[in-house]
Amino acid sequence: MRSVELYQDLNESKLRTLWLGTALRLCVFAGVLASICSAQGLPMAAPQSVGMNAAKLNQIEALVNAEIAAKKLPGAVVIIGHKGKIVYRKAFGNRSLVPTVEKMTVDTIFDVASLTKVVATTTSIMILVEQGKLRLNDTIGKFIPDIEDEHAKRVTIYQLLTHTSGYRPDFDLSEKWTGREGMLAALKKERLRTPPGTKFVYSDIGFIVLGEIFSRVSSGSDSNVDLDTRAISLFSPIGMKDTSFRNLAAQTPSDRIAPTENIKGQNSYLGSKYEGNETSGGTILRGKVHDPTSYRMDGIAGHAGLFSTADDLARFCQMLLNGGIVPPPVGAGSTPSKDGTPYRILSAQTVAAMTRPYVISETGETRGLGWDMNTSFSSNRGELFPLGSFGHTGFTGTSLWIDRVSQTFVVFMSNRVHPDGKGDVTPLRAKVATVAASAVEDTPIEMYRLAESAYQSQVAAQIPKFTEQAEAARNAWNGPQPSTTAQTKTVLNGIDILERDGFKQLAGMRIGLVTNQTGRNLAGKPTIDILKDAKNVNLVALFSPEHGIRGDLDQGTISDSKDEKTGLPIFSLYGETRRPKPEQLKDIDAIVYDIQDVGVRFWTYTATLKNVLEEAAKAGKPVYILDRPNPVRGDIVEGPIADEDKLSFVAAHTTTVRNGMTIGEHGMMMNTERKIGADVRVIKMEGWSRSMWFDETGQMWINPSPNMRSLTEATLYPGIGLFETTNISVGRGTDTPFEVVGAPWINAIELSAYLNGRRLKGVRFVPISYKPDASVYKDEQIGGVNIIVTDRNEFGAVRTGFEIACALQKLYPGKWQAERSVRLVVNKKIVDQIEAGLAPEVIERSWQNDLAAFIQRRSAFLLYK
């Protein structure tokens, strides 16, 4: 075993250099400090001996075990440190359930997922900064000059670290590539989605770029130092003996590694096949990274790929609380460097710069450099740790939170994605942090107040500057654009592709067509007529959704009928049954689905597609989905996830409110995730990209339903439609449905003033009085607001809906029937929060982890860039 003297003999530059392989190649498996052999890595202390309440800490066990019993996670390890000592360290439940049951142990090695961003990548980047090899205002283009997007070349290291670069969350997983070269090819073509420095979007791509920049900067110096030494130079001096990248199975007995997900059926979107523990039900990942983008980069990436233990991460947290100084080995007085002083990983100034608040939005959200602080991702702070404390989460179920005021940290480690990817530890991590904070008894309340006051002062001072700079960046972005910027062009829908290809995909088949008035080609000819006239296709039956085959019916049920022009039978899927009957399918060879979607969860046409898929699977008939644009963009995802037990015909699947998917992609997701088993074949569009609005496709708008009369109304629908099942008029019975909300008890001037005072992006509210001639409050004069979208690219429809909901609850308590909104919100926790009077930003923050999980789920089914 190598001793600490080996590292002391290296010069300081070598000791601090972490080489990430081709792009963060860390392989820490040797060179552990000889003096660090204790299981816990930091000294243990009785809680009361260092100012912590043991009885309160003991409440954690019941909280964790309750969530394990509810199958939210298989097991966990929790470590809490206070003032350099471990006061709580315990394992719960099991680390493996499939293919065998294994008890969780405190030395279990976990895939820490996005903790990689702060533990490895941020630390490595900041070491280069303090060595003078990198500056925070250096740009991507300085290091990766062959990127095509001129805007991306100007993104700074600071913007990458604070997730304000403008990059989307992840690469498109439908693109088949592997390795560093594949990543660089994808990065070369990747384009920013928003102006740099204007918007916080949590981005794996940003940290992949940071990893690549680190690799390129480091490779120019100390080339005589081997990769293992470079890796050891960061983690081994800290005593992190079980922390490494890549394939642990080759280095570590598998019985110490927590398995993650059964990835059966998920191989299709990877450039290379997942490998792991094969079972009769699929492949259980164990010792190989769970994140698919990191996996196809050989497990070495700036955003994910690190494996570690709770003990190792406890030492890392304590190093930060020590201002960059390595905590001493157990039983030793210090960890000396060559000159006898305590060994230092980072300077105190670097740690301070890395963990101070940086404003990243006009509303005052903050991040550190790499670290989370006060954003929608900060739920693991709990309720009591002060603003200004910092931490991070990992998708697999891991998290860190660190409070320098009380000198306390919380390490929570779980593999909540094992075995089926459905676990959820978001509430539990918050509860554990709250209990830990409540147990601190030796920190005067005045210290917390001073710290939070200082935090608030820093934030308040930064908001005006951020707002000014963001506005300037948006103005520059909206000015003359590079020639590569997407422009309005003609998009060919699935039916246009079929027609162009001579219907070869359906040749010789008897077809049942599910459609309505929106099923038309680019020239406006109905899909019914197109397929009826096709010489090599036999159209034998029509199926109609809600509102009928022509889209002009707005009634409870619709009966079967006959198409006057073609003489074909029309089987209603919104009548006595809402799914095709076996006898209706027996004489057809395939089903074709061609209906315009609006990209929103509460939409019965989506449920109709699900029912068609289910019946087609039973009958053994393929389903061809003729794809069409998501009219409100395919790159924006908003809102909470639907509760599985509250799904209905107006909420068919556990998606977000605004899903950012085409109907073809949505159909593939439902088929796979609901295990329907249908033979789904999507006829893809040509010319469509995810950032397009409908008016940029060159297509004619056709009302998909009687009250969806414009793209403006479709843009508002994800937020305003949430009120439909309550005692609020959403404009049905007026000329502008979904552009107004009102009720007899609303003071229009008061509500508009309140909402405008919230300074929501891209929207204004105008007080109005109106009388609907149908639906809620028919023929009553009511007060309300007209919702004016001033910048649709900045406008958050779902956030606006919840802002209005919270305003109604605040201004008119007891008037609005909030409990009835659950049918369309489809999430009981969120409705409870509205009723409890929580602020919209708090409610929005509560669904961010679920939103991030959905975005990862969704990525497996995306067909377009």
N, C-alpha and C positions, 0 to 999 in steps of 0.2 A: 504493500500500500504506500502510495506517495505521501510524504509528509508536508507540513505547511512550509518547511524550508525551501522546497522546490519552487513554490510560488513566490516566496520572498526573494529568491535569486533572480527571478525575471524582473525586468524593469517595469515601472508602474504602468507604462503604456501597454505593455504586453498583458499585464495582469488584468487590465480593465477591458481588453478587446474581446468582444463576443462575436464569433464568426458564425453566421447562420447558414453555413454550408453553401449550397448554390443559392439559397435564399433564406438563411437562418439555420445552418446545419449544426444543431446542438446534439451531442451524444455524450451526456454526462453519466458515466458508469464506473469511473475510476478516480483515483486521486482524492479520496475523501479525507478530510482532516482526521488524523489518528485520534485526536482527543475527543472527537464528537462521536460517541458510540452509544449514548443513552437513547432509549426508545423515543422519548418525548422531544429531544432536540433543544428544549429550553427548560430551565429549572421549574419544578412544580412548587406551589405554595398553597396552603390552606387559604380559602378566599378571605376569611375574616382577618388574616394576618397582614393582608395588603390592602384592606379597605373595601372589600367586596362582601356582599350579603349572600352567604351560602344557601340559605333557604330559597331565596329568589332564583338563584342559578339552578337549583334542583327542580324548578318548574319546567325546565327545558325538556326533561325526559318524557313527561306526559304529553307535551306538545308534539314532539317528534313521533312518539309511538302511536299517537292518534292518527297522524297523517299516513304512517306506514299501514295501519289497519285499514285506512280508507283507500289504500292502494295508490296513493299519490307518489310514492317512491318505495323502492325495496329496502333501503337502509341509508344511513348517514354517519358521518363523523363530524363532531362539533368540538372545536378548540376555542377557548376564550382566554386571552392574555391581558394582563393588567400590570403596568409598571415593571415590565421585564420578566414577569413570572406567569406561568400557566396556572390558571385558577379553575379551569374546567376542561376536561379532555375525556371524551367518551364516544364509543361506537354504538350504533343502534341497528337492529334489524339484520338484514342480509345484504351481501354485496352481489350475490348471484341467485337468480330464481330459475333460470333456464340455461343449459339443459339440466343442471344440478343445483340444489340449494346449498349455499355457502354462507356462513355467518360473516357479518361485517367485522373487521378488526381495525384498530386505530392506525395501523401501518398500511392500510389499503392504498394502492396507487390508483389514482383517478385520471381520466382524460379531463383536463381542466378547461377545455374549449377556449372561450374568449378571455379567460384569465391570462392566456398567452400574450395578449395585447399589452398588458401592464407589467407582468412579471418579467417577460423576456424582451419584447420589442421596445416598449417605452424606455425601460431601463437602459437598454443597449444604445438607443438613439441619444438619450441624455448623457451617457458617458462620452459619446462622440462630441456632443455639444460642449461639454465642459473641457474636453481635450482640445477644443478649437478647430476640430475637423469638420464641423457642421454648424450651421446657424439656423435658427428657427425661421428666419425669413428667406432661407434658400428655397429655390423652386424645384419642382420635379424635373423640369426641362434641363436643368443644370446637370442632372445625373442620368436621366433617361431621355435623351434628345430625340429619339425616333418615334415618340408618341405623336399621333396624327392630330389630335385635338389641340389647337393652339391655346384654348382656354385652360385645358388640363396642364399644359406645360408651365403655366404661371401659378399653379397651386403651390402653396408653401408647406414646409414641414409643420409649421404651427397649425395650419388648417387641417392637415392630415391627422395630427394628434388630437384635435378637438372635434373631429368629425364634421367639419364645415367645408369640406373640399368641394362638394357638389357631385361626388361620385355616388352611384346608387349603392344599395346594401351589399350586393354580391354579383358575381359574374352569372351569366345565363348558363344554367346547368344543362340545358339542351344542346349546347355546343360541345362537341366531342374533342377534347384536347387533354394532354397529360404533361406533367413535368414543368420545369422552369421555362423551357422554350415555348411550350404551349401557352403558359400563363402570359409570357411576354408578348406573344402574338395577339392574344386576346386583349391585353392591356393597350397595345399599340392602336387598336381600333376603337377602344372604349371611349365614350364621350360623356362629358359631364351632363348631369340632369338639371342642375340649378347653378346659378352664378356662385363662384367661390366666395366664402365669407359671409353668406347671407342666410343660411339655413342649416340647422342641425339635422343631419341624416346619418344615423349610425351605420358605418360602412366598413365591411370586411375588406373591400377593395383598397380603401385608404391605407389599411395596415399591411396589406400585402405589398403595396407600393413602398411603405416604410421599410419593410423587411428587405426588399430588393435594393433600396438606396443604402441601407446599412451594409449589405453585402458588397456593393460596389465601392463604397468609401473605405471599408476595412481592407479590401483586397489590395489596396494600393500601398499598404504599409505592413511591416512585420511579417513578410511573406515566409520567413524561415520558421515561424512558429506553427506547429501542426494544429489540426482542427481540434483534437481533443484538448490540447492545452488552452486554446482559445475558449472552448466551452467551460472548462474547469475554472478559468480565470474569473468567471462571474459567479457561478453557483457553488462551487466547492469551498471557496473561502467563507461563504455564508453558512456552510454546513448543510446545504440542500443535497443530501446524498442520493435521494431517489427522484431527482428532477431531471427530465430529459425529453428530447423529441424522438419521433420515429418509432420503429417497431420494437416495442418492449418485450415481446414474446421471445425474441432472440437473446435478451439480456437478463430477464427477470423471470423467476418462476411464475407461471400464469395464475397460481392460486393467490397471489397478492394483488392482482390487477382486477379492478372492477370492470365487468363487461358492460357494454352499452346496448345498442339497439339490435333487434332482429331485423335485418335489412332485406328480408325477402321481398322481391318485387321492385326494389329500388335501384337495381344495377343498370337499368336501361339509360339513365341520364348521365352515367359516368363514362369517361373515356376508357377507364380500366375497371375491371370487376373487383368489387369488394372481396376481401378474403378474411376469414375468421373461423370461429368454431362452428362447423357444419352441424345442423340438427335436422330432424325430419321436417321441421317447420320453416327452415331457412338458414341464415348465417348470422350468428351472434358475434358482433365485433368485440374483440378482447385484445388489448395491447396494440390496436391499430386505431388511428384517429377516426372519430365519428363524423367530423365535418367533411362534407363531400368535396369541397374545393381544396381543402388542405390534403385530403386523401389523394386526390389526383396530382398533387404536387409532392407526392412521396412523404406526406406527413410533416413537411418542413415549410412553414409559412408564417408570415408576420401576424396573422389573425387567430390562428388555432393550430394545435398540434402538440402542445406541451403536455406531459404527464407529470404528476407530482402527488405528494401526500400532504395531509393536513399539517403534520409536524414541520415539513420543509417550508410550507407557506407561512406557518407561524413564525419561523425564523426570519423569513423575508419581511413580514409585517413589522417585526421588532426592529429589523435593520432600518426601516423607514422611520419608525418612531424614535430611533436613536440618532436621527439626522444623518443617516448613511453609514453609520458605524456598525460593523458586524457584531451581533450579540456574542458574548463569551460562551465557550463550551460549558456544559454542565460540570460544576465542581471546580471551574477555573475562575480566576479573578479577572482575566481579560483575554482578548484575542489579539496578540501583539503583531505589529508589522515588523519589517526588518529593522527599523530604527527604534523599536520598543514601544511606539505609540499604538493605540488601538487600531486595528485594521479597518480601513474605510473603503466602501464600494463607491459611494457618491459623496460629493461635498454637501455640507449642510445647506449651502445656497442653492444647489441643484435640487435637492429634495424640496426646499421651500418653493422654488419656481415651479416644480412639477405638480405640486399639490395645493397651489393657491387657486382661487376661483377665477375663471375666465368666462365672461358673458358670451353666450353663443346664440342668443335670440333677443328680439325686442321685448319679450316678456320677462327677461331676466334669468332664464335657465343658465346653469353654469356647468362647466367641466373643468377638471384639471388638465394637465398635459397627459393624455392617455386615460387618466382616471375619471371616473364618474363622480359627480358631486350633488347636483340638484337638477335632475332632468326626469323625463318620463321613465327612465331606466333605473331610478334610484330607490325602488321599493325596498331593497335589502338594507337600507339605512334604518328601517324601522320607524317608530314614532318618536323616539326620545333622543337619539344621538343628534348633536347640534348641527345646524347648517355650517358648512365649512369642513366637516368630516368628509371622508372620501372612501371610495371602494370600487368594486366592479363585480359583474356576474359572468358566469359561463353557461352556455346553452344546455349543457349536459346536466346541470343542477348544482354548480359550484358557485361560491361567492366569497368575497373578502369585504370587510368594512373596518375602517381604521379611524379612530378619534384621538387626535393629538392632545385635546384639552384634558381628557381624563386619562390619557395614555393607555387606551384600551383598544383591542382588536378582536374581531370575530371571524373565524374561519369556518365556513360551512361547506362540507363536501358530500355530494351525493351523486348517484348515477340514475337520476329520475327518468331518463329515457329508456332504462332497462325494464322489461324486455321489449315493449311494444311502442315506445315513443310517446305514450300518452300521459306520463306522470306530470305533476305540477308542484313545484316547491316554492313558487313565488310568495304565497301567503306565509308559508312556514319560515322562510328565510327572514321575512320582516318580523315575525313574532319572536324568533330567536334573538335577533338584534335588539328588539325592544326590551326583552327580559334582561339581556346582558347590560344594556344601558341603565335599566332600573336598579341593577344590583350594585352600581358604583355608589359608594357612600363616603369617599374621602375627597371628593372634588366639590368645592363650594359652588353653590348656584351662581354666585357672582361671576365666576370664571366662565361659565357657560354663557351668561348674559353678555359679558364683554366680548367673547369670541363671536357670538351671533351678531352683535352690534357691529363689530369690525367687518364681518362678512357682508352684512347688509350695506354698509357704507361703501365697500369696494364694488359691490354689484351696482348700486345706485350711480356711482361715479362712471361706470363703464357703459351703462345702457345708452345714454345719448350718443356717445362716440360710435358704439356698435351700430345703432340705428342709422346714423349718418353715413357710415362707411358701407353698410348693406344697401342703402338706397343708391349710393353712387355706383356700387357694383352692379346692381340691377339695371340702372340706367345705361351703363356701359355695355352690359350683356344684351340689352334690347336694341342697341344701336347697330351699326354695320357689323354683320356676322361673317365668319369665314365661309367660303364657298361650300364647305362640307355640311353646313347646318341644314337640317331637314326642312324641306319646303313642301307646300301643298302639292300633291300629285294624285293621280288616279289610282285607286285601289281596286283590285279585282277580288270580288267575293268568291266563296266556294262555288256558287252556281255558275259564275263566269268562267271559272277554271274548268268545271265539268263541261260546259258548253264548248269552250275552246278546244278541249281534248277529245271532242266527239263522243263524250259520255262513255269512254272506254272502261271507266271504273264500274259502271252499272250495266255494261253490255249484256243483253240477253236476260236480264232480271225482271221479275214482276215486283213492282215497287209500291210501297205504302208511303205516302208523303205527309209529314207533320209540318204544317205551315200556316201562315195567315197573310194578311195584306203586306207585311214587310218582306216576304219572300219574293224578291224580284232581282233581275239582273241589272247591270249598270245602265242599260237602255230603258229600264222600267218595265220590262215584260215579266209577268208573274211566273214564278217557278212552276206553278201548276201547268201553265200553257207550254212552257219550255219542255218539261218532261213528257207531256202528252204528245207533243209534236216530234219528239226524238224517235228516229226510225228504229234504233236498236235497244229501246227501253220500253217496257210495258207498264205504264202507270195504271194501277188497278183500284186504289183506294186513297182517300184523303182523311186526315185526322186534324181536328181543329182544337186549339187551346181556349183559355178564357177569352171572351170578347168575340169568339167565332172566327170563321175562316176569312172574313173580310174586316175584322177588327172594329165593327161598329156596334156591337152589342154590349151593354153594361148592365147585366142582370145576374140573378143568383145562379141559375143553371141554364144550359143550352142543350137542346135536343139534337139527335141525329137528323141529318137532312140529305139532300141531293144537290150537287153542283149543277146549276142550270146550264152552264156553258159546255161542260165536258160530259155531263150525265153520270159522273162518278159518285159513289156514296161518300158522304161526309160523316165520319164517326166522331162524335163529340167526346173530347177528353175533359169536359167541364160540365158533365151531366150527371146521370145516375151513378156513373163511375168516372174516375179521373185517370184511368189507365186503359190501354188497349185490352180488349177481351181476346182470349185464345182463339175463338172462332173468327175474329177479325184479322188475325195474323196467319192463319193456317194456309191461305192461298197466296201469300206473298213470299218473295225470296229475301227481301231486304227492306229496311226502313230508312227513309231519308228525312232528316230534320233540318228545316231552314226557316228560322225565326230570328229577328233582330233582338238582341239582348240589350240591357242598359247598364250592366256591370254592377248591379246592386242586389244584395241578398234577398230582400223582400220583393219577390218577383215570381209570379206563379208559373211563368213559362219555363223557369229553371226546374221547378218541381215536376212539371209535365215531362221534361226531358229525363229526369231521374226515373219517373214511373215507366216511361217508354223503354229506358235501358233495362230496368228490372224485368219487364215482360218480354223484351227481346231476348234477354239471357235465358229465360225459362223456355222460350220457343226455339232457341238456337238460331236466331236471325241476326245478321250483322246490322249495325246502325251507322249510317253515314251522316256525319254532322257537317253541313255546309257552313264553313266558318264565316263570321262577319265581325266588323270592328267593335271593340268596346268604345262606345261613343264618348265616354268621359275620361279617356286615356287608359292605357294598359300598364302604366308604370307607377300609378298612385294607389296605395292601399291604405284604407282608413277604418277605424272603428274596432269595437270589441268583437270577440269570437262568440258565435252562437252556442248556447248550452245544448248539448246533445239531447237532453230529456225535454227540451222545449221546441224541437223542430216541428214543422207543420207544412202544409201545402204552400204557405207563403215564406217559408224559411226551410229550404230543403237540405242544407248541409252546414257543417260547422265552419263557415267562412267568416271573414270580416264583413262589415256592412258594405263597404266599397272594395271590391275584390281585385281590381286590376287585371282581370282575365277576360279572354274572349269566351264565347259560348262553347267553342270546341275544347279549349283548355279546361273550362269548368266541367264539361262532361267527362273528360278523361280523369280529372281529380275525383269526381263523385264515383265513377266506376271503380277506380282503384281503391280509394280510401273506404268506401262503403262495401267493398268486396262484392260488388254486383256481378262481376264476371261476364259482362257483355263484350261482344266483339265490336269495339268502337274504332271507326275509321274516320279521321278528320280530313276533309278536303280543305287544305290550307288556302288562305288568301295570298295574293302577291301584291307587293308594294306597300304593305302596312307596317308601321313601326309603332312601338309601344307608347311613344310620347305624343302620338297624334290625337287631336280632337276630331270629332266626326266631320266638322266643316273643313278639315284639311285633307279629306279622303277623296274629294271630287264626286261624292255620292249625294243622291237626293234624300233629304229627310222625309220619312214616312212615319206618321204617328204610330208607334208600336202599340199604344192603347189609347182609348178615347181621351184620357186626361194627361197624356204625355205628348204635348203639342209642339215642343221645340227643344233644341239642344240646351237652351237656358234652363228649362224645367228639368231636363235630365241631369244637368249639373247640380241643381238644388235638391233633387229628389233624395239622395242618400241621407241628407240631414232632415229635411222637412217631412219626408214620408214617414219618419219615425212617430209622428203625432197622429197618424190616421186612425188608430183604434181608440183614441182618447177623445175627450170633450173639447177638441180644438178644431176649428175649420182650417183646412190647408188649401182652400181656394177651389175645391170642387164646387161646381155650380157658379163659377165665375169664368171670365175669359183667360185668367192667368193661374190655373192650378199649380200648386207648389211654389208659386212666387209670393204668396201671402200667407200669413197665419193670423187668426183672430178668434175672439170670443166676446160675448156680451159683457163680461166682467173685466176685460182688459182695457186699461187706460192707454190709448195708442201713443200719446205724447210721452207718457212716463216710460213705457216699455222701449220705445225707440231711443229715447235719451239714454236709458240704462245700457242698452246693447251697443250703441255707438260709443259710449264711454268705455266699453271693454276693448276698443281699438283692435278689433279682429282684422286680420289681413284679408284684403281683397273683397270686402263687403261693407255695405252701408245699409241702414234701416230707415225707412220713411214712414211716419205715422199716417194711417189711412182709416177710413170708415167705409164699409162695404156691406152689401146684402147678397149672400149666395142664393141662387134659385134652386139648389139641390143639396143633398147630403146634410152634413152637420149645420145646425142653425139656419135651415132653409127659411127664406123670406124674413129673416131677422136682421136688423141693422146692428152691426157689430164693429168693435174697434180692433185694430191690429197693426201690423207692420207689413210693408212691401219690402222684400229682400232684394237689394240691388247688388249684383256681382260686378265689382269694379276691376278686378284682376283675377281671372279664372285660374291662372297658374299659381297664384298665391292663396286662393280661396280654399279653405278646408270645410267641405260640406258637412261632414259628420261632426266636427268640432263645433260648427255653427249650430247644428241641431241641438247639441247638448248645452251650448251656451243659452239658447232660447229656453230649453227645459229648466235649467237651473234658475234662470231669471223668473220664469213663471212660478217656480216653487218659492223663490225668495220674495217676490213682489205680491203674490196673490196666494198666500198659504191657505190650504184647504179648498181652493177653487179648482185647480187643475187636477184631474184624475191620473196622477202619475203612474199608479199601480197598473193601469190598463195599457201602458206602453210596452209592457213586457212581451206582448205578442209579436211586436216588430223589433224591439231591442233584442229580444231572445236571450237575455242574460240577466238573471235575477239579481246578481251581485251589483250590477251597474244600476239597475232600477232602484235597489235599496239605497245606494249611495246618493242618487238624485233625491229620493224621499228624505234622506237624512240631512240634506242641505249642504253636501260637500261642494266645493268649488269645482268648476269645469276642468281646470288644469289638474286638479287632484284626481278626478275621475278619469281623465284621459291618461294620466300617468299609470293608473292601476291596470290598464289593459296592454301596456307596451310590451311586456314580456310575451304575452299571448300573441300579440301582433307580430313580434319578431319570429316566434315559432311558426306562425302561419306563413310568413314570407318564405321561410325555409321550406315548408311543406309545398307551397305553391311553386317554388322554383323547379321542382321535378317535372312539372307539366307545361312549362312555358314553351311555346312553339316559335316565338318571334323575338327579335331583338328590340 
